[in-house]
Amino acid sequence: MDRLDYSKGLPERFKGYEIFLERYPEHRGKVVYLQVTPVSRGNVPEYRALRRELDEAAGRINGTYGDFDWTPIRYLTHPVPRALLASFYRLADAALVTPLRDGMNLVAKEYVAAQDKANPGVLILSHFAGAAPDMEAALMVNPHDADDIADALHKALTMPDGERRARWDHLEPDVWRVTAVTWARDFIQALGKARLA
């Protein structure tokens, strides 16, 4: 779940998934990448171009790797109700949260919060996400490196149960400790301490 925005690293993420399918053919027919990206700023030419780029990438990947009973990428550009989104998070074996640069990034926290503690999925997180310092148990990737994304996705999907649970055990408390309220408070305190040059 990301809004349609350049900062989210969506073309790089699609490229990482494409490399994943090429490099790890054992996952073909088994892994579906669901990208929910409600259109924002649809009347801005740059955002229309980004949407066109993603449409073309999804079409290319689906055309190259898909067949009549498997579509590699499901790409939704309309809003999804919160309850359905929570279900998507809970059912996902892995989440790619790979912004090029971001603030707190609630998507990473929502994904972790939605997991079943007995069988949690794996969070793949950009080094440049605002949540990264608080979520070190995630698989960290460079969002500019599609090979890194591909390899992390393979690692997440083949990770032993014990390691998945151990990572989630480290991530879950931070979801409740570092909230939007604590982030805003800390940000305002930092602003108060800053000196004007």
Backbone bond lengths (Angstrom), bond angles and torsions (degrees), N, CA, C in turn:
res aa  C-N    CA-C-N  psi(-1)  N-CA   C-N-CA  omega(-1)  CA-C   N-CA-C  phi
1 M - - - 1.448 - - 1.517 108.26 -
2 D 1.283 116.18 111.82 1.462 122.28 175.57 1.513 107.22 -145.44
3 R 1.314 116.40 146.11 1.464 116.44 171.72 1.530 107.48 -76.44
4 L 1.307 115.07 157.55 1.461 120.46 -179.29 1.519 108.52 -71.67
5 D 1.326 115.77 101.23 1.462 121.32 -174.73 1.529 108.05 -155.08
6 Y 1.330 115.73 142.57 1.467 120.33 -179.70 1.517 112.78 -60.36
7 S 1.332 117.87 -32.33 1.462 120.85 -175.85 1.522 112.77 -66.70
8 K 1.326 118.06 -16.27 1.466 121.36 -174.93 1.524 113.73 -81.25
9 G 1.318 118.22 -10.56 1.467 120.42 176.70 1.516 114.28 69.55
10 L 1.318 117.13 31.42 1.465 120.00 -175.75 1.528 114.18 -67.34
11 P 1.334 120.54 -43.75 1.471 118.24 177.39 1.533 111.98 -60.59
12 E 1.314 116.43 -38.58 1.472 120.87 178.82 1.530 110.21 -66.37
13 R 1.320 116.62 -38.22 1.465 121.38 178.65 1.525 110.45 -65.70
14 F 1.335 117.45 -44.07 1.462 120.52 177.72 1.529 109.99 -61.11
15 K 1.325 117.21 -41.09 1.468 121.08 178.82 1.527 110.31 -63.89
16 G 1.332 116.78 -40.90 1.464 120.39 176.92 1.520 111.79 -60.18
17 Y 1.329 117.00 -41.40 1.459 120.79 178.32 1.530 110.83 -66.57
18 E 1.316 116.23 -38.68 1.468 120.33 177.93 1.536 110.65 -61.99
19 I 1.317 117.02 -44.75 1.471 120.97 177.64 1.526 110.02 -64.14
20 F 1.322 117.19 -40.14 1.465 122.30 176.99 1.530 110.55 -55.54
21 L 1.322 117.39 -46.97 1.469 120.34 -179.56 1.524 111.83 -65.67
22 E 1.323 116.61 -35.49 1.463 119.95 179.21 1.530 111.09 -72.85
23 R 1.318 116.42 -45.05 1.461 122.19 -174.04 1.530 112.76 -75.82
24 Y 1.321 116.88 -32.16 1.466 121.78 -175.11 1.532 109.59 -123.93
25 P 1.329 117.47 72.35 1.471 120.48 -174.55 1.529 113.66 -63.23
26 E 1.324 117.60 -17.13 1.467 119.62 178.91 1.531 112.39 -63.74
27 H 1.326 117.56 -17.29 1.469 121.22 179.49 1.530 112.73 -89.86
28 R 1.323 116.63 -11.39 1.464 119.27 -179.45 1.530 109.68 -63.11
29 G 1.301 115.49 138.27 1.461 120.72 -178.78 1.512 113.36 82.43
30 K 1.331 117.51 -6.88 1.467 121.71 -176.75 1.526 113.34 -117.02
31 V 1.320 116.92 -28.72 1.463 121.38 -173.88 1.523 109.33 -113.27
32 V 1.318 115.67 126.73 1.463 121.67 174.45 1.521 107.58 -114.92
33 Y 1.305 115.72 128.72 1.462 122.12 176.91 1.525 107.17 -93.53
34 L 1.329 116.89 114.86 1.458 122.72 176.62 1.517 108.43 -100.19
35 Q 1.319 116.57 117.94 1.464 121.90 177.36 1.522 108.05 -116.71
36 V 1.335 115.60 113.24 1.461 122.08 176.07 1.523 107.02 -99.88
37 T 1.325 116.10 114.24 1.463 121.63 -174.96 1.523 110.03 -137.31
38 P 1.344 116.29 83.71 1.468 117.54 176.86 1.528 110.34 -59.22
39 V 1.307 115.32 137.41 1.460 120.81 -178.91 1.526 109.27 -70.28
40 S 1.318 115.17 130.04 1.464 121.13 172.86 1.523 107.14 -123.83
41 R 1.281 116.31 147.71 1.471 121.28 178.44 1.531 111.44 54.47
42 G 1.326 116.00 42.44 1.460 121.26 -176.25 1.514 115.02 -61.62
43 N 1.331 117.01 -16.59 1.461 119.15 179.55 1.526 112.71 -92.60
44 V 1.326 117.81 -1.37 1.465 121.82 179.12 1.536 108.19 -88.06
45 P 1.334 118.05 126.14 1.472 120.39 -175.53 1.528 113.85 -54.28
46 E 1.326 118.22 -39.70 1.471 120.65 -178.61 1.530 111.40 -64.87
47 Y 1.319 116.91 -34.97 1.461 119.83 179.58 1.526 111.02 -76.77
48 R 1.322 116.75 -33.16 1.470 119.50 173.52 1.523 109.88 -64.10
49 A 1.332 116.84 -39.47 1.471 120.92 178.38 1.528 110.59 -65.59
50 L 1.338 117.34 -39.81 1.466 120.90 177.92 1.526 109.94 -63.27
51 R 1.319 116.94 -44.52 1.464 119.65 179.20 1.529 110.36 -61.46
52 R 1.326 116.78 -43.05 1.470 120.81 178.51 1.534 109.98 -60.90
53 E 1.334 117.12 -42.65 1.469 121.09 178.46 1.529 110.89 -60.13
54 L 1.331 117.14 -43.16 1.464 120.78 179.88 1.528 111.24 -69.62
55 D 1.334 116.76 -40.63 1.469 120.20 176.57 1.528 110.39 -57.90
56 E 1.331 115.99 -45.01 1.464 120.68 -179.37 1.527 111.43 -66.41
57 A 1.335 116.94 -41.03 1.470 120.10 179.47 1.524 110.50 -64.46
58 A 1.333 117.18 -45.18 1.468 120.31 178.94 1.526 110.13 -61.85
59 G 1.328 117.13 -42.56 1.462 120.34 178.32 1.518 112.50 -62.89
60 R 1.328 116.02 -42.27 1.473 120.51 179.71 1.533 110.31 -63.50
61 I 1.333 116.60 -47.06 1.469 120.50 -178.53 1.523 110.41 -64.87
62 N 1.325 116.88 -46.29 1.468 119.95 179.30 1.525 111.28 -63.80
63 G 1.334 117.04 -37.92 1.459 120.71 178.78 1.517 113.02 -69.14
64 T 1.323 116.66 -35.37 1.464 121.15 -178.19 1.525 112.04 -77.68
65 Y 1.325 117.22 -43.45 1.465 120.35 -170.36 1.524 114.53 -109.10
66 G 1.318 118.23 -21.47 1.457 120.46 -175.50 1.511 112.75 -76.75
67 D 1.324 115.16 165.39 1.456 120.69 171.38 1.525 107.95 -143.52
68 F 1.318 117.19 -171.74 1.467 119.89 -170.27 1.521 113.48 -63.24
69 D 1.332 119.24 -22.96 1.468 119.91 -179.14 1.532 113.56 -117.09
70 W 1.332 117.71 13.78 1.470 120.58 177.86 1.519 110.18 -151.03
71 T 1.312 115.06 124.87 1.462 122.45 176.18 1.523 107.47 -113.00
72 P 1.327 118.63 113.09 1.467 121.06 -174.48 1.526 114.91 -60.46
73 I 1.343 117.52 -40.14 1.470 120.67 -179.23 1.517 109.64 -120.82
74 R 1.315 115.00 128.36 1.468 122.43 168.76 1.519 105.24 -107.26
75 Y 1.307 116.06 114.53 1.459 122.42 -171.93 1.523 108.55 -118.77
76 L 1.336 116.47 106.43 1.461 122.46 -177.62 1.520 109.64 -103.73
77 T 1.325 116.38 131.25 1.465 120.12 -178.37 1.527 111.91 -113.51
78 H 1.305 116.88 15.86 1.463 120.42 177.51 1.531 109.00 -116.24
79 P 1.325 117.35 156.06 1.470 119.59 178.92 1.528 111.12 -62.03
80 V 1.321 115.37 149.04 1.458 122.74 179.52 1.530 107.35 -118.85
81 P 1.339 118.31 135.45 1.470 119.49 178.28 1.534 111.47 -57.41
82 R 1.330 116.73 145.88 1.473 121.95 -175.98 1.532 112.08 -54.65
83 A 1.332 117.74 -41.69 1.467 120.01 -178.51 1.528 111.04 -63.23
84 L 1.324 116.94 -40.21 1.465 120.37 177.99 1.525 110.42 -68.25
85 L 1.328 116.60 -40.78 1.463 120.55 177.75 1.529 110.47 -60.14
86 A 1.330 117.31 -43.24 1.469 120.99 177.86 1.527 110.50 -60.85
87 S 1.328 116.79 -37.81 1.472 120.08 176.89 1.522 111.25 -65.61
88 F 1.333 116.51 -41.55 1.468 119.76 176.68 1.527 110.12 -58.32
89 Y 1.336 116.44 -46.76 1.467 120.63 179.48 1.531 110.48 -58.47
90 R 1.316 116.49 -47.16 1.468 120.69 -175.17 1.528 111.64 -64.39
91 L 1.306 117.02 -35.35 1.467 120.71 -177.30 1.524 113.66 -83.33
92 A 1.323 117.42 -15.53 1.467 120.92 -174.92 1.525 111.62 -74.02
93 D 1.319 116.33 129.03 1.465 121.46 176.55 1.520 111.60 -73.13
94 A 1.321 116.63 -22.62 1.467 121.63 178.03 1.521 108.14 -153.36
95 A 1.322 115.09 154.55 1.466 121.07 175.30 1.515 108.61 -128.24
96 L 1.320 115.54 129.92 1.465 121.89 175.36 1.524 107.97 -97.77
97 V 1.318 116.42 108.58 1.465 122.33 177.09 1.525 104.95 -119.38
98 T 1.325 115.20 90.67 1.464 120.17 -167.34 1.528 113.03 -126.61
99 P 1.329 117.44 57.08 1.467 118.11 177.60 1.523 111.37 -66.58
100 L 1.327 114.99 150.79 1.464 120.13 175.44 1.523 109.97 -71.77
101 R 1.302 116.01 -32.56 1.470 123.71 175.89 1.519 104.92 -163.59
102 D 1.326 117.43 137.07 1.455 119.02 -174.99 1.512 110.59 -155.52
103 G 1.307 115.30 165.09 1.460 121.92 174.76 1.517 109.34 -82.94
104 M 1.298 117.19 -133.01 1.462 122.27 -174.85 1.529 112.61 -64.27
105 N 1.289 118.27 -34.42 1.455 126.47 -179.00 1.521 112.86 60.50
106 L 1.304 115.05 85.76 1.458 121.84 -179.49 1.522 112.87 -72.47
107 V 1.325 118.56 -22.47 1.466 120.42 -179.68 1.527 110.33 -58.57
108 A 1.325 117.57 -43.31 1.470 120.97 179.22 1.524 110.47 -59.88
109 K 1.315 116.55 -43.83 1.465 120.95 -178.90 1.528 111.36 -70.01
110 E 1.331 116.96 -39.91 1.465 120.22 177.69 1.527 110.64 -61.42
111 Y 1.322 116.38 -41.23 1.466 120.13 179.66 1.529 110.62 -61.41
112 V 1.312 117.00 -48.31 1.468 120.77 -179.65 1.526 110.27 -62.52
113 A 1.323 117.40 -44.27 1.467 121.43 -178.44 1.526 112.12 -62.47
114 A 1.322 117.67 -30.00 1.465 121.52 -176.53 1.525 113.53 -82.11
115 Q 1.320 118.29 -9.69 1.463 120.86 -172.91 1.525 113.12 -72.66
116 D 1.330 114.84 151.13 1.460 123.14 172.18 1.524 106.46 -82.48
117 K 1.322 117.70 118.86 1.469 119.66 -174.37 1.527 112.89 -62.64
118 A 1.321 118.19 -22.86 1.465 120.44 178.25 1.529 111.98 -77.24
119 N 1.324 116.95 -23.44 1.465 121.08 -177.14 1.528 109.72 -149.59
120 P 1.335 117.09 64.09 1.466 119.15 -174.97 1.521 112.75 -76.40
121 G 1.328 114.37 154.28 1.451 120.83 172.07 1.517 109.96 -82.20
122 V 1.318 115.82 179.34 1.465 122.33 -176.27 1.527 109.16 -112.68
123 L 1.319 115.56 130.14 1.456 121.72 176.80 1.522 109.56 -88.64
124 I 1.332 116.11 125.12 1.463 122.82 173.18 1.520 105.57 -107.65
125 L 1.325 116.49 117.86 1.463 121.50 -167.98 1.524 111.42 -127.61
126 S 1.314 115.12 138.89 1.460 121.75 175.82 1.523 111.03 -66.37
127 H 1.327 115.32 139.33 1.468 120.34 172.44 1.526 110.93 -57.59
128 F 1.334 116.71 -24.88 1.461 121.86 -173.21 1.520 113.52 -96.88
129 A 1.322 117.98 4.69 1.466 120.97 175.01 1.524 108.50 -74.14
130 G 1.313 116.49 143.12 1.457 119.97 178.79 1.514 112.55 -60.61
131 A 1.332 117.32 -27.15 1.462 121.73 -179.42 1.531 112.58 -80.05
132 A 1.320 118.66 -11.50 1.471 121.95 -173.11 1.529 113.99 -55.53
133 P 1.332 120.21 -44.80 1.469 118.61 -178.98 1.529 113.70 -61.54
134 D 1.328 117.00 -26.75 1.462 120.96 -179.06 1.518 112.73 -94.10
135 M 1.328 117.72 -4.67 1.462 120.68 -174.22 1.527 110.39 -129.22
136 E 1.316 115.85 50.08 1.468 121.40 -174.33 1.523 113.89 -66.14
137 A 1.338 118.10 -16.01 1.464 119.98 178.98 1.531 112.37 -80.18
138 A 1.318 117.02 -5.76 1.468 120.24 174.09 1.524 109.01 -71.42
139 L 1.318 116.76 160.98 1.463 120.24 169.87 1.519 106.22 -77.04
140 M 1.310 117.53 114.84 1.461 121.93 -176.19 1.527 110.39 -90.14
141 V 1.337 115.20 137.57 1.462 120.89 179.87 1.519 110.59 -134.18
142 N 1.323 114.00 157.34 1.454 120.99 169.13 1.531 105.93 -87.50
143 P 1.337 118.89 115.14 1.462 119.80 -174.98 1.526 114.15 -68.32
144 H 1.323 117.15 -12.87 1.467 121.19 177.42 1.533 111.52 -85.63
145 D 1.334 116.95 -7.18 1.463 122.56 -174.73 1.528 109.73 -111.17
146 A 1.324 116.72 96.93 1.460 121.40 -177.14 1.526 111.72 -62.26
147 D 1.332 117.91 -31.88 1.470 120.76 176.74 1.525 110.67 -64.39
148 D 1.320 116.65 -40.60 1.463 122.19 178.14 1.530 110.10 -61.63
149 I 1.323 116.50 -43.37 1.467 121.09 178.42 1.528 110.04 -63.13
150 A 1.324 117.58 -45.14 1.469 121.82 -179.76 1.524 111.08 -60.14
151 D 1.323 116.59 -46.74 1.466 120.19 -178.52 1.526 111.70 -67.16
152 A 1.332 117.08 -37.83 1.469 120.34 178.45 1.524 110.62 -65.99
153 L 1.311 117.02 -38.22 1.460 120.18 178.63 1.526 110.67 -64.17
154 H 1.319 116.63 -43.29 1.470 119.94 176.36 1.533 110.49 -61.71
155 K 1.323 116.54 -45.00 1.469 120.11 179.65 1.522 110.62 -60.65
156 A 1.333 117.28 -42.93 1.465 121.07 -179.68 1.525 111.19 -62.04
157 L 1.317 116.78 -42.44 1.463 120.69 -174.82 1.522 113.45 -78.93
158 T 1.323 117.13 -12.69 1.470 120.73 177.79 1.528 111.68 -113.86
159 M 1.312 116.87 7.21 1.463 121.74 -176.43 1.532 110.74 -68.13
160 P 1.329 117.50 135.02 1.466 120.54 177.15 1.534 111.40 -61.16
161 D 1.329 115.53 150.27 1.465 121.40 -178.06 1.523 112.64 -54.16
162 G 1.321 116.83 -44.09 1.465 120.42 -177.84 1.516 112.62 -61.00
163 E 1.330 116.91 -40.30 1.465 119.86 178.92 1.524 111.05 -69.43
164 R 1.333 117.20 -38.74 1.471 119.80 177.41 1.531 110.55 -60.84
165 R 1.331 116.03 -45.55 1.474 119.66 179.94 1.518 111.24 -65.59
166 A 1.321 117.52 -40.50 1.472 120.65 179.74 1.525 110.71 -63.51
167 R 1.310 117.42 -41.77 1.472 120.21 177.91 1.528 110.33 -63.58
168 W 1.335 116.35 -44.52 1.464 119.82 179.58 1.531 110.48 -63.40
169 D 1.332 117.10 -40.08 1.473 120.53 178.68 1.526 111.66 -57.97
170 H 1.331 117.22 -32.45 1.472 120.86 177.68 1.529 111.68 -80.37
171 L 1.322 116.88 -33.66 1.465 120.84 -176.37 1.529 112.99 -78.63
172 E 1.308 117.04 -39.85 1.464 120.87 -170.89 1.528 113.97 -59.19
173 P 1.331 121.19 -44.01 1.473 119.00 179.33 1.532 113.29 -61.63
174 D 1.325 117.26 -32.79 1.468 120.53 -179.97 1.525 112.32 -68.04
175 V 1.321 116.64 -26.96 1.463 119.99 177.73 1.526 109.71 -59.71
176 W 1.317 116.09 -38.01 1.468 120.85 -176.80 1.526 111.83 -91.54
177 R 1.317 117.64 -22.28 1.468 121.33 -178.90 1.521 111.69 -81.35
178 V 1.315 117.14 -43.65 1.465 121.56 -177.95 1.533 107.54 -106.94
179 T 1.319 115.95 94.73 1.462 122.23 -177.12 1.525 110.02 -105.36
180 A 1.310 116.31 176.71 1.468 120.35 176.15 1.522 110.46 -60.08
181 V 1.327 116.72 -35.51 1.470 120.73 179.86 1.525 110.57 -67.38
182 T 1.338 117.79 -47.26 1.472 119.31 -179.78 1.522 110.63 -67.50
183 W 1.330 117.10 -36.49 1.464 120.41 178.01 1.523 110.31 -62.27
184 A 1.338 117.40 -46.65 1.467 121.20 179.85 1.529 110.76 -62.95
185 R 1.331 116.97 -42.79 1.467 120.76 178.79 1.524 110.59 -60.26
186 D 1.325 116.98 -48.20 1.465 120.68 -179.34 1.529 111.43 -64.00
187 F 1.328 116.61 -36.96 1.462 120.76 179.29 1.526 110.57 -65.20
188 I 1.314 116.36 -44.71 1.470 120.47 179.70 1.524 110.47 -65.37
189 Q 1.332 117.08 -39.40 1.470 119.78 176.54 1.527 110.74 -62.35
190 A 1.324 116.86 -41.85 1.467 120.16 178.99 1.524 110.73 -64.20
191 L 1.321 117.13 -39.10 1.464 120.25 176.60 1.525 110.86 -62.57
192 G 1.332 115.99 -39.88 1.462 120.47 179.82 1.513 112.83 -64.67
193 K 1.331 116.57 -29.19 1.467 121.37 -179.26 1.527 112.38 -87.04
194 A 1.310 116.19 -16.08 1.470 119.87 -177.17 1.523 110.07 -68.97
195 R 1.304 114.58 143.86 1.468 120.56 176.83 1.512 108.73 -104.31
196 L 1.289 114.07 140.91 1.464 118.07 175.51 1.517 109.02 -78.69
197 A 1.304 117.06 135.78 1.465 121.05 -178.81 1.507 111.00 -80.67
